[in-house]
């Protein structure tokens, strides 16, 4: 996966279960972090995975954002708030 930024998302494929979009919390150095809450079949399976289990990743998709001046208001819901938490003002 190439570098991702807050505001973008990836598609995570859980073999035999589903493919779901996840907001990127942070990415770099060959790793990606995202926030997951077990609310459905796919996220429950995802949280049950063990080290070495296979998943597929596509992305990142979408647009990132940066704001370096003025006041900023972030609005997000659920785990879609991850990019808001990882954004830092300059």
C-alpha positions in Angstrom: 0.0 0.0 0.0 1.2 3.5 -0.8 1.2 6.1 1.9 -2.2 7.1 3.1 -3.4 10.3 4.8 -6.2 11.3 7.2 -9.4 11.8 5.2 -8.7 8.8 2.9 -10.0 5.2 3.3 -9.0 1.7 2.3 -11.1 -1.3 1.3 -10.3 -4.3 3.6 -11.2 -7.8 2.3 -11.8 -10.5 4.8 -11.8 -13.8 2.7 -15.1 -15.6 2.8 -16.8 -12.8 4.7 -16.9 -9.4 3.0 -15.0 -6.3 1.9 -15.5 -3.2 3.9 -14.3 0.5 3.8 -12.2 1.7 6.7 -11.1 5.3 7.5 -7.3 5.6 7.7 -6.1 6.8 11.2 -2.5 6.8 10.1 -0.1 5.2 7.6 3.6 5.0 7.0 6.6 2.8 7.1 4.7 -0.1 5.5 2.0 0.0 8.2 -1.6 1.3 8.3 -3.7 2.0 11.4 -7.5 2.2 11.5 -10.2 2.2 14.1 -12.7 -0.7 14.1 -15.8 -1.3 16.2 -17.4 -4.8 16.0 -20.9 -3.9 14.9 -21.6 -6.4 12.1 -20.5 -9.7 10.7 -17.4 -8.3 8.9 -16.1 -6.3 11.8 -16.6 -9.2 14.2 -14.6 -11.5 11.9 -12.0 -8.8 11.6 -11.5 -8.5 15.3 -11.3 -12.3 15.7 -8.4 -12.6 13.2 -5.0 -13.7 14.5 -1.5 -12.8 13.5 -0.7 -14.4 10.1 -4.4 -14.6 9.0 -5.0 -13.4 5.4 -6.7 -10.1 4.5 -6.7 -8.1 1.3 -6.1 -4.3 1.2 -7.0 -1.9 -1.7 -6.4 1.8 -1.5 -6.0 4.4 -0.3 -9.0 6.0 -1.9 -10.6 9.4 -1.5 -9.1 12.8 -0.8 -7.0 13.8 2.2 -7.1 17.2 3.7 -4.8 19.8 5.2 -5.7 23.1 6.8 -3.0 25.4 8.0 -4.8 28.6 8.8 -7.9 29.9 10.4 -10.4 27.9 12.6 -11.4 24.4 11.6 -14.6 22.5 12.4 -14.6 18.7 11.9 -17.8 16.8 11.8 -17.8 13.0 11.8 -19.7 10.1 13.1 -18.8 6.6 14.3 -15.4 5.3 13.3 -15.4 7.9 10.5 -14.1 10.3 13.1 -10.6 8.6 12.9 -9.2 11.2 10.4 -10.4 14.0 12.7 -8.4 12.5 15.6 -5.2 12.1 13.7 -5.2 15.6 12.1 -2.8 18.1 13.6 -2.7 21.8 13.0 0.5 23.3 11.8 
